[in-house]
Amino acid sequence: MTTSASPSHLLAERALRFTWSGGLPLEDAVRLLRDYLMRAALWADALQCSNAWPIFDVAALIAPELRASAQDVERLTRHLPDRSGPVLRSLIAALHWEEARHSPRRAAYLLPDPFEPLITLYEGGYAFRPDAGQVYDLGGAAVSVRSYSDWLKRARAAYPEVSG
């Protein structure tokens, strides 16, 4: 009898293959990072945790009992020692999200997947690092993090179907 791998294990395996070589066009990388910031603002608003924005563990707030395995988190952490704190934190949060994304409690939130833009960004060869506090540097372009409320306004305009 074969057992199927958990969703978080599949994402961890995928992340271990990221090359971080910058193959994605830079303008697409900027768009993906901006999309993540908007989606994270929508989730922070829905979960009433704006103080945790922009990078936070959405799954811990929806279904804290559904977590990625410690082994997968450890493997990813060992594999990415040179990545900045936010990249590693977001990947770990995405692993946990993979376990919670199909839970009945997640279904109550009609919001887009919070981590899909970041996974696409990383898979496309980009990472970001904080630079000068309120800016994320993509290595050739910078995205201003601004305030949570600014990104929430942008998110409501970009995702009117989920903005009530």
Beta strands, then each sheet from edge to edge (+ up, - down):
strand 1: 129-131
strand 2: 135-137
strand 3: 142-144
sheet 1: 1+ 2- 3+
end
